Structure formats: structure tokens, C-alpha cells
Amino acid sequence: MDQYFLWEKGKKMYFHLPASWQVVNNVVPDSERISKSVYQMVSESISNPIGTLPLDQTIKPKDKVLIIIDDFARPTPKKEMLTCLIDHLKRFGVKDNQIDILFGVGTHRPLSEQEVEAAMGKELLKKIRYTIHDCHSEKLVSVGRLKTGGDIKVNPLLREVDFRMSVGSIIPHLSNGFGGGAKIILPGVSGYETIREHHLACVLNKGAFIGNIRNNLFYEESCEAARLADLNFIVNAIYNSRGEVKGVVSGDFKKAHQSGVDLSLKEFSVNIDQQADVSIVSAYPHGEGPQIMKPLDPAAMVTKKGGTVILVASIQGGFPEAFLETFDIAYQMAKGDPKELVMKYLQERKLIIENGPLDMNAALDFTLLYLTLVNVIMVSRDVNKDQMARVGFGHADSLDQAIQRVHEKVPQAKVNIFAAGGLTVPVLKRDLIFDWKNQ
């Protein structure tokens, strides 16, 4: 009996499949060994930027510098990347009191003191000012308009400095294609109404799918916001299939990001020529609240209608009660037809949970849509059967338990295995990309 594994918490979790199940895709690409530290990769990348001049030729010693960093929902090694970046700024003559750090949390919750300390480290925390973005603040400033009509309001710190930089991660994103780059501005440091307008106007765009940044209005509008907000320089980590930082790209927010996307696609892309009856997928590296729903996207894409996705996840702190309540509300509103509810609200540019966090609304929308195509069993000890029933999922405490349950119903099955679902980009050989308007 062959042995397989999933990545969970950065370690391999081994399992076996029934002899009657046939694996058609086992996505565990080989990854090169990492020989450099994150600090070294950042240093080399900053010294050789893509699409811009080196920082020592663009930053003046008296400049006020803003560094925007992503939040707890991304795997970015913030402390190591920030330390290196600030060390370089000091060499250019920029002093600690000229630097501000802004946490780009979008519509997510604010960071706790412990999360801020983990992101910055005790030494930087003593010397560098930081602010946590508030998307509901009345002090946001307008920098222009989206092509879809919405006003682009951003954190006022962007207008109070001479140079704007960002630190983030380039990982697959189900609507933007990939994270990182311009997303640090929209949604990272934008106003709630700006983020809302962007999401609702662009999420059903035909090009808005995982791994794609070409002819993707969702991505293009984020780039337009970054241009208008004058984002000068990005420093973005790229990852291997184990979730380790394998490199860093720096420079122009679009050109450097494109380079990082190209490198990431080489690592994460997998050609799929047939759909399976069962897809077994790890949520890794996602491990926080609604974020762990993201791997449902690649898994649902490659699973037959009526098939089953077994999603294995470690969920830090479990699912927030507020997130579970969004499903309670949605199922009541849906009156037996969740897909019609989601499509109606998206087409009318309305949120099901008005004024709720956009990540929760997005997770709600896509989960309800995917559940019209596939069955989902959540394997996690961080949530229970009753909680998952509220979402519409089955639940199992172990992967073996979930596999046995599905095998009893489907003795003969073709199977996909995604060892790190959050770092997988299916490339479909047939035109199987979802067009929800016509599904």
C-alpha cells in the first residue's frame, strides 16, 4: 500500500489510501534546498531591484519613509525582512525617527500586542513607530477613483511621507491571481467602502481566478490604486512548495511582482488533465480563520461535480463565532438556494453580511458556491462537528477517519492529493475554469 503525505504546520503528515482508489494527481513538487537566510535574500534583492533604481539612488537621507507590512493572515517572515530593510535604510542615512511602519490589515481585525511584537521584534519595537490601519477611520484621504467608479481612500500616512515601501508575500490568491505587490494598498491600507466596491465590482470578472494576473480586473484595479497612492518600492517573499521562503523580489510594484509571480508559477503550477472523484488537500500554509477556506478553490476546480473534497487544516484559535454566524444568516436568507443568494448579491454589488469584514464575506460567498459543486469534509481538531454543520461541511477528527467514511460511499475513486493546497495553482488542460454566471 503506497504512502502519501500532506504538509501540516510545516511537517509531513503521512497517510494511506484504500487499494481500490487510484491517485491521478499527487501534487508534491520537489523543492530546491534553501541555502541562504531570509536576511541575505532581502539584502541581495534590495541591492538588485527590478524596474527601479537601487534605494541608495532614490531615497535621500532626510526623507520620511513609510514601510507597509501585511498582517497575521500571511506567512511573511516580517521580523527578518523588516530588520534587513531598516538596516539598509540606515546605511543610506535614514534615521529611526524618519521611519514609520504601517500594518496593512485591510478589513481584518487589528493585531494584538503580541502579534505586533512577533512581527517587529523587541528591538525594532523600541525604536520604530508603528500604526495599525483602520479601514473605518474618518481621516482617510482620497487619491483618485477606480475604473469601476469607487473613490480610492487610503491611510493618511501615505501622504505624509516622501517614500512608500511595502513588505509582503507572493502566494496564490483566488481572485487577484497572486497576493503581494499592489494588494498592500488595496485592500491593505484602503478604506472599507473602497475595498467593498473593488471586491463586489471585480470578483465575478472572468479573469479573476487563482494564478492569473492577465486580463484580470481585480488585479488591475489594485495596481491602479497602488499607482495613484504612489507606492514606490516593494520587497516580497516568494515560496517553495514546503512553504519556505526561497527568494525575495524587490523594486517596482508591478514589474517586481510580475517577476515573483513567474517564479512562483514555476513552483506551484500543476497541469490537470482530468477531474477526480475525491480531492485530499491541506490548507497549509493558511492557518487562520476564514483564510483556510482558500484551498477549496483549487480543490473544487479539479473535483467532479458531486465529488468530495477532504480539507485538512490546523486552525489557530478555531473559527471565530462571528464567522460561523455569517453562515447561519446566509442559510436563513438563502431559503434552500445558496447559489442564487450569492449570485444575486454579487451582481447587485451587495454584501450578504453588510459592514462585515470583506474576507469573511468572500469566504462565505465562495464556500457557498463550492458547496453547490462538491461535498466537503473538514479534518481538524480545532473545530467540532456541530460548528462544521453550520458551515455546511462534514467533520472528522483524523484524515484516516475521513478517508474511511468516503471510501464506504465511493469504493472505486480517482483521487487528487494536494500536499500544500494554499500553494497550488491548477493549470487545466480543458476549459474547466468556473464561470459562475453560467454554471
C-alpha positions in Angstrom: 0.0 0.0 0.0 1.5 3.3 -1.1 2.1 6.0 1.5 1.3 9.7 0.8 1.7 12.9 2.8 0.3 16.4 3.3 2.1 19.4 4.8 0.7 20.5 8.1 2.4 23.1 10.4 5.5 22.7 8.2 5.8 19.0 8.8 4.8 16.0 6.7 1.6 14.1 7.8 1.7 10.6 6.3 -1.4 8.6 5.3 -2.5 5.6 3.2 -5.3 5.2 0.7 -7.6 2.2 0.1 -6.1 -0.1 -2.5 -9.2 0.4 -4.8 -8.5 4.2 -5.0 -6.4 5.4 -7.9 -4.3 8.5 -7.5 -4.4 10.6 -10.7 -2.6 13.7 -9.3 -0.2 13.7 -6.4 1.0 17.3 -6.2 4.2 17.3 -4.2 6.7 19.1 -6.5 10.3 18.8 -5.5 11.7 22.0 -4.0 15.3 23.1 -4.0 17.1 23.3 -0.7 17.3 26.7 0.8 20.9 27.8 1.3 20.5 31.5 2.2 18.9 33.2 5.1 15.9 35.5 4.7 18.1 38.4 5.7 20.6 37.6 2.9 17.9 37.1 0.3 16.3 40.5 1.2 19.7 42.2 1.2 20.6 40.9 -2.3 17.2 41.7 -3.7 17.2 45.3 -2.4 20.6 45.8 -4.0 19.4 44.5 -7.4 15.8 45.8 -7.7 13.5 45.1 -10.7 12.2 48.0 -12.6 13.6 50.7 -10.4 16.8 52.3 -9.4 18.5 51.0 -6.2 17.3 52.5 -3.0 20.5 54.4 -2.4 19.8 56.3 -5.6 16.2 57.1 -4.8 16.0 57.7 -1.1 17.5 60.9 0.3 19.0 60.9 3.9 16.3 63.4 5.1 13.3 61.5 3.5 10.4 60.3 5.7 9.9 56.7 4.9 6.8 54.6 5.3 7.0 50.8 5.4 3.7 49.0 4.9 3.7 45.3 6.0 1.0 42.7 5.8 -0.8 41.1 8.8 -1.2 37.8 10.6 -3.1 36.3 7.6 0.1 36.0 5.6 3.2 33.8 6.2 5.7 36.7 5.6 8.8 36.5 7.8 8.2 40.1 8.9 10.8 40.5 11.6 13.7 39.2 9.4 12.6 41.2 6.3 12.0 44.4 8.3 15.3 44.1 10.1 17.2 43.9 6.9 15.3 46.6 5.2 15.8 49.1 8.0 19.5 48.2 8.3 19.8 49.2 4.6 17.9 52.5 5.2 20.3 53.4 8.0 23.2 52.9 5.6 21.6 55.4 3.3 21.4 57.9 6.2 17.8 57.4 7.2 17.3 57.6 10.9 14.9 55.6 13.1 12.7 58.7 13.8 12.2 59.1 10.0 10.6 55.7 9.6 7.0 54.7 10.2 5.6 51.2 10.0 2.0 50.7 8.9 0.3 47.3 9.3 -1.9 46.9 6.2 -4.8 44.8 7.7 -7.5 45.7 5.2 -10.8 44.8 6.8 -9.2 42.2 9.1 -9.1 42.7 12.9 -6.3 44.8 14.4 -3.1 43.0 15.5 -2.7 42.2 19.2 0.4 43.5 21.1 1.9 40.0 20.9 1.4 39.9 17.1 3.0 43.3 16.7 6.0 42.2 18.8 6.3 39.0 16.8 6.2 41.0 13.5 8.7 43.7 14.5 10.8 42.1 17.2 11.6 43.8 20.6 14.5 45.8 19.3 12.6 47.4 16.4 9.6 47.9 18.6 11.7 50.1 20.9 12.9 52.3 18.1 10.4 52.5 15.3 6.9 54.0 15.3 4.0 51.7 14.1 0.4 52.2 13.3 -2.3 49.7 12.6 -4.5 50.7 9.7 -8.2 51.4 10.4 -10.3 51.0 7.3 -13.2 52.8 9.0 -11.2 55.9 10.1 -12.6 59.3 9.2 -9.1 60.6 8.4 -8.6 58.5 5.2 -7.5 60.6 2.2 -8.7 60.2 -1.4 -6.1 59.6 -4.1 -8.4 59.1 -7.1 -11.1 56.8 -8.4 -11.3 53.2 -9.5 -12.3 52.4 -13.1 -15.4 50.8 -11.7 -16.3 54.2 -10.1 -15.3 53.9 -6.5 -13.4 56.5 -4.6 -9.9 55.3 -3.6 -9.4 56.3 0.1 -6.2 55.3 1.8 -4.4 55.7 5.1 -3.2 59.4 5.5 0.3 58.3 6.4 0.8 57.7 2.6 0.5 61.4 2.0 2.7 62.4 5.0 5.9 60.8 3.8 8.4 61.1 1.0 8.9 57.4 0.1 6.5 54.5 0.4 7.7 50.8 0.6 6.0 47.5 1.3 6.9 44.1 2.7 4.7 41.1 1.8 4.3 37.7 0.3 3.5 36.4 -3.2 1.2 33.5 -2.7 -1.8 32.2 -4.8 -5.0 34.3 -4.4 -8.3 33.1 -5.6 -9.4 36.4 -7.2 -6.2 38.5 -7.6 -4.2 35.6 -9.1 -1.4 36.2 -6.5 -1.1 38.2 -3.4 1.7 40.7 -2.7 2.6 43.7 -4.9 -0.2 46.2 -5.2 -2.5 44.4 -2.8 -0.7 46.0 0.1 -2.5 49.2 -0.9 -5.9 47.8 -2.0 -7.1 46.2 0.2 -4.2 46.6 2.7 -4.4 50.3 3.6 -7.6 51.3 1.9 -11.0 52.4 3.3 -13.8 49.9 3.8 -16.0 51.4 1.1 -13.1 51.3 -1.4 -12.4 47.7 -0.6 -16.1 46.8 -0.7 -16.5 48.5 -4.1 -13.4 46.8 -5.5 -14.5 43.3 -4.3 -18.1 43.5 -5.5 -17.3 45.1 -8.8 -14.4 42.7 -9.8 -14.8 39.3 -8.1 -17.0 37.9 -10.9 -14.8 39.2 -13.6 -13.9 36.3 -15.9 -10.2 36.7 -15.4 -10.4 36.8 -11.6 -9.1 33.3 -10.7 -6.2 31.7 -8.9 -2.8 32.1 -10.5 -3.9 34.6 -13.2 -3.0 38.3 -13.3 -3.6 38.8 -17.1 -6.9 40.4 -18.2 -7.9 40.3 -14.5 -9.8 43.4 -13.5 -9.5 42.5 -9.8 -5.7 42.6 -10.1 -5.7 45.7 -12.5 -7.7 47.8 -10.1 -5.4 47.0 -7.2 -2.5 48.1 -9.4 -4.3 51.3 -10.3 -4.8 52.1 -6.6 -1.1 51.4 -5.9 -0.1 53.8 -8.8 -2.3 56.6 -7.5 -1.2 56.1 -3.9 2.5 56.3 -5.2 3.8 53.0 -3.9 7.5 53.4 -4.7 9.1 50.1 -3.8 8.1 46.5 -2.8 10.0 43.8 -1.0 8.1 40.5 -1.5 8.9 37.0 -0.4 8.4 34.0 -2.7 8.0 30.4 -1.5 8.7 26.8 -2.4 6.1 24.0 -2.1 7.0 23.4 1.5 6.1 27.0 2.4 9.7 28.1 2.9 11.0 31.4 1.6 13.0 30.5 -1.4 13.7 34.0 -2.7 12.8 37.7 -2.5 11.9 40.2 -5.3 12.2 43.9 -4.9 11.6 47.0 -6.9 8.6 48.4 -8.9 5.3 47.2 -7.5 4.2 45.8 -10.9 7.4 44.6 -12.6 9.0 43.0 -9.5 5.7 41.4 -8.6 5.4 40.0 -12.1 8.8 38.5 -11.8 7.8 37.0 -8.4 4.6 35.6 -9.9 6.6 34.0 -12.8 8.9 32.3 -10.3 6.0 31.2 -8.2 4.1 29.7 -11.1 7.2 27.5 -11.9 7.0 26.2 -8.3 3.2 25.9 -7.8 1.7 25.2 -11.2 0.4 21.7 -11.9 -1.2 20.5 -15.1 -4.5 18.8 -14.6 -6.0 16.8 -17.4 -8.9 15.2 -15.6 -11.1 15.8 -12.6 -11.2 13.4 -9.7 -13.9 11.9 -7.5 -12.0 12.8 -4.3 -9.5 15.6 -3.6 -7.5 15.5 -0.4 -6.0 18.9 0.3 -4.0 20.5 3.1 -4.9 24.1 3.9 -1.1 24.8 4.5 0.3 27.4 4.8 -3.0 29.0 5.8 -4.0 28.5 9.4 -6.1 31.4 10.5 -9.9 31.7 10.4 -11.5 32.3 7.0 -8.1 32.1 5.3 -8.1 28.3 5.5 -11.1 28.3 3.1 -8.8 29.5 0.2 -7.5 26.0 -0.7 -11.1 25.0 -1.5 -10.7 26.9 -4.8 -8.0 24.8 -6.4 -9.5 21.6 -4.9 -13.1 22.3 -6.3 -11.6 23.2 -9.7 -10.2 19.7 -10.1 -13.0 17.6 -8.4 -16.0 16.2 -10.3 -19.4 17.7 -9.6 -20.9 15.7 -6.7 -17.4 14.6 -5.6 -15.8 15.1 -2.2 -13.0 17.5 -1.0 -11.3 16.4 2.2 -9.7 19.6 3.6 -7.1 19.1 6.3 -6.4 22.2 8.4 -4.9 23.5 11.6 -6.9 26.5 12.6 -5.3 28.8 15.1 -8.0 29.6 17.7 -10.6 27.7 15.7 -13.3 29.5 13.6 -14.5 32.8 15.2 -18.1 32.6 16.3 -18.8 35.7 14.1 -17.7 33.7 11.1 -19.9 30.8 11.9 -22.8 33.2 12.4 -22.4 34.5 8.8 -23.3 31.0 7.6 -26.3 30.8 9.9 -27.5 34.1 8.5 -26.8 33.2 4.9 -28.6 29.8 5.0 -31.6 31.5 6.5 -31.6 34.1 3.8 -31.0 31.5 1.0 -34.2 29.5 1.6 -32.7 26.4 0.2 -30.8 28.0 -2.7 -27.4 29.4 -1.5 -26.1 29.9 -5.1 -29.0 32.1 -6.1 -28.4 34.2 -3.0 -24.7 34.7 -3.6 -25.1 35.4 -7.3 -27.9 37.9 -6.7 -25.9 39.8 -4.1 -22.7 39.9 -6.1 -24.5 41.0 -9.3 -26.2 43.8 -7.3 -22.9 44.7 -5.7 -24.2 44.0 -2.2 -22.7 42.1 0.7 -24.6 39.3 2.4 -23.2 40.4 5.7 -23.4 44.2 5.3 -20.5 46.0 7.0 -18.8 42.7 7.8 -15.1 42.0 7.1 -14.6 41.5 3.4 -12.5 38.3 3.9 -15.4 36.8 5.8 -17.9 37.8 3.1 -15.5 36.5 0.4 -15.0 33.2 2.3 -18.8 32.9 2.7 -19.6 33.6 -0.9 -17.1 31.2 -2.4 -17.7 28.4 0.2 -21.5 28.5 -0.6 -20.8 28.4 -4.3 -18.3 25.5 -4.0 -20.8 23.5 -1.9 -23.2 23.5 -4.9 -20.5 21.5 -6.7 -18.7 19.3 -4.2 -19.1 17.9 -0.7 -16.5 19.0 1.9 -15.2 17.2 4.9 -13.1 19.3 7.3 -10.4 17.3 9.1 -9.4 19.3 12.2 -9.2 19.0 15.9 -9.6 22.8 16.2 -13.3 22.7 15.3 -16.1 20.3 16.0 -18.9 18.5 14.1 -21.6 21.0 15.1 -19.6 24.0 14.1 -18.8 22.4 10.7 -22.5 21.6 10.2 -23.3 25.3 10.5 -20.9 25.9 7.6 -22.2 23.0 5.5 -19.2 20.7 5.9 -18.8 17.3 7.3 -16.2 16.8 10.0 -13.6 14.3 11.0 -11.0 14.3 13.8 -8.5 12.4 11.6 -7.7 12.0 7.9 -7.9 8.2 8.2 -11.4 8.6 9.6 -12.5 10.9 6.7 -11.0 8.6 4.0 -12.7 5.6 5.5 -16.1 7.4 5.5 -15.8 8.4 1.9 -14.5 5.0 0.9 -17.6 3.4 2.2 -19.7 5.5 -0.1 -17.2 5.5 -3.1 -15.4 2.2 -3.1 -13.8 3.0 -6.5 -12.4 6.5 -6.9 -9.9 8.6 -8.7 -8.1 10.8 -6.3 -6.2 14.1 -6.2 -3.7 14.9 -3.4 -2.5 18.5 -2.8 0.2 18.4 -0.2 0.0 22.2 0.3 -3.3 23.4 -1.1 -2.6 27.1 -0.3 0.4 26.9 -2.6 -1.1 25.1 -5.5 -2.2 26.6 -8.9 -4.0 24.1 -11.1 -3.5 24.6 -14.8 -6.4 22.9 -16.5 -5.9 21.4 -19.9 -9.6 21.7 -20.7 -11.7 24.7 -20.2 -12.8 23.9 -16.7 -12.3 27.4 -15.2 -15.5 28.4 -13.4 -17.8 31.0 -14.9 -20.2 31.2 -12.1 -22.7 33.2 -14.2 -23.1 30.2 -16.4 -22.6 27.3 -14.1 
